[in-house]
Amino acid sequence: MTEKVVYGSWSTGLCDCFSDCSSCCLTLWCPCVSFGRVAEILDKGSTPCCVHGSLFCVLAMFTHVGGCIYSWLYRGKLREVYGIEGHHCSDCLVSCFCPHLSICQEYRELKARGFNMSAGCDGNVQMQTRGVTSAPAVEGGMSR
C-alpha cells in the first residue's frame, strides 16, 4: 500500500476500503479491534487497545449512540493531531451513520503515516527507535 500522505487531507477516501482489504475485513468483522488499535496509538499507549476496543464494543452493543460518540471523539482527535481538514459536524455524521467506513479510514490513515497497527503504541515506539544508540561512555573523561 503506497498512499501519498498530504498534510491537511486524508490519505484515502472514506469509501476506499478495498484499497487495503485486510483492514477492510478486520473492521467489517471486528470493528472493536480496529477502533482499539487506532485509539491506543492516538492516546500514545496510555490506555491499551483491549480497553478501548472493549469499551467501544459495549457502548455500540447497548447504545449505538454511545459507540458513535466514542468513535467520533477519536476521529476528531486524529484530524487534530495530523492537521486533517474537516469539521466536528461531519465527523459526527460519518461516525454515526457510517461507523465501519469511518474506523477503516482512520486505520488506513495511521498505516499510511507509517504505523504498524498490530504492534500497538509501544511496538511502534520500539520500531522507530531501533538502531538509535547512545554515545559510548568514556571513563575518566578527557585527559592529556
C-alpha positions in Angstrom: 0.0 0.0 0.0 1.6 3.3 -1.1 -0.8 6.1 -0.3 0.6 9.6 -0.6 0.2 11.4 2.7 -0.5 15.1 2.2 -0.8 17.4 5.1 -4.3 18.7 5.6 -6.1 15.8 3.9 -6.9 12.1 4.3 -4.6 9.7 2.5 -7.6 7.7 1.3 -11.2 8.5 0.8 -14.0 7.3 3.1 -15.1 4.7 0.7 -11.6 3.4 -0.3 -11.9 0.4 2.0 -10.9 -2.1 -0.7 -7.5 -0.3 -1.2 -6.5 -2.3 1.9 -8.5 -5.4 2.1 -7.0 -6.6 5.3 -8.1 -3.5 7.2 -11.4 -3.6 5.5 -12.1 -7.2 6.6 -10.8 -6.6 10.2 -13.1 -3.5 10.5 -16.1 -5.2 9.0 -16.0 -8.3 11.3 -14.2 -6.8 14.4 -14.6 -3.1 14.4 -13.8 -3.1 18.2 -10.2 -4.3 17.3 -9.7 -1.7 14.6 -11.0 1.0 16.8 -9.0 -0.1 19.8 -5.7 0.0 17.8 -6.5 3.4 16.4 -7.4 4.8 19.9 -4.3 3.2 21.5 -2.0 4.9 19.0 -3.7 8.2 19.3 -3.5 8.1 23.1 0.2 7.2 22.8 -0.3 4.0 24.7 -1.8 5.5 27.8 -4.7 3.1 27.5 -4.3 -0.4 25.9 -6.1 -1.4 22.7 -8.2 -4.1 24.5 -9.6 -1.5 26.9 -10.6 0.9 24.1 -11.9 -2.0 22.0 -13.9 -3.5 24.8 -15.5 -0.1 25.8 -16.3 0.6 22.1 -17.9 -2.9 21.8 -20.0 -2.5 25.0 -21.1 1.0 24.0 -22.0 0.0 20.5 -23.9 -3.1 21.6 -26.0 -1.5 24.2 -26.4 2.0 22.8 -25.5 2.7 19.2 -25.2 6.4 20.1 -22.5 5.6 22.7 -20.3 3.8 20.2 -20.8 6.7 17.8 -19.8 9.3 20.3 -16.7 7.4 21.4 -15.7 6.8 17.7 -16.4 10.5 16.9 -14.1 11.7 19.6 -11.2 9.8 18.2 -11.9 10.7 14.6 -11.7 14.4 15.7 -8.5 13.6 17.7 -6.9 12.0 14.6 -7.8 15.0 12.4 -6.4 17.4 15.0 -3.1 15.5 15.6 -2.4 15.3 11.8 -3.9 18.6 10.7 -6.5 16.9 8.5 -9.2 19.4 7.3 -12.8 18.8 8.4 -15.4 19.7 10.9 -16.8 18.2 14.1 -20.2 18.0 12.5 -19.1 15.9 9.5 -17.0 13.7 11.9 -20.2 13.1 13.9 -22.3 12.3 10.9 -19.7 9.9 9.5 -19.1 8.2 12.8 -22.8 7.7 13.5 -24.1 6.8 10.0 -21.0 5.0 8.5 -19.1 3.7 11.6 -17.3 0.9 9.8 -16.2 3.2 6.9 -15.0 5.8 9.4 -13.0 3.4 11.5 -11.5 1.8 8.5 -10.4 5.2 7.1 -8.8 6.1 10.4 -7.0 2.7 10.5 -5.7 3.2 6.9 -4.6 6.8 7.7 -2.4 5.7 10.6 -1.0 2.9 8.4 -0.2 5.4 5.7 1.6 7.5 8.2 3.9 4.6 9.0 2.3 2.9 12.0 2.3 -0.9 12.2 -1.2 -1.2 13.5 -0.8 -4.7 15.0 2.3 -3.6 17.0 0.4 -1.2 19.2 1.9 2.0 20.5 4.8 0.5 22.4 5.8 -1.7 19.4 5.8 1.4 17.1 8.0 3.3 19.5 10.4 0.4 19.7 10.5 0.1 15.9 11.1 3.9 15.5 13.9 3.9 18.0 15.6 0.7 16.8 19.1 1.4 15.6 19.3 4.5 17.7 22.2 4.1 20.1 23.7 6.4 22.6 27.3 7.6 22.5 29.7 5.2 24.2 30.5 6.0 27.8 34.0 7.4 28.4 35.6 6.6 31.7 37.6 9.4 33.4 36.7 12.0 30.8 39.3 13.6 28.6 42.9 13.9 29.6 46.3 14.7 28.1 
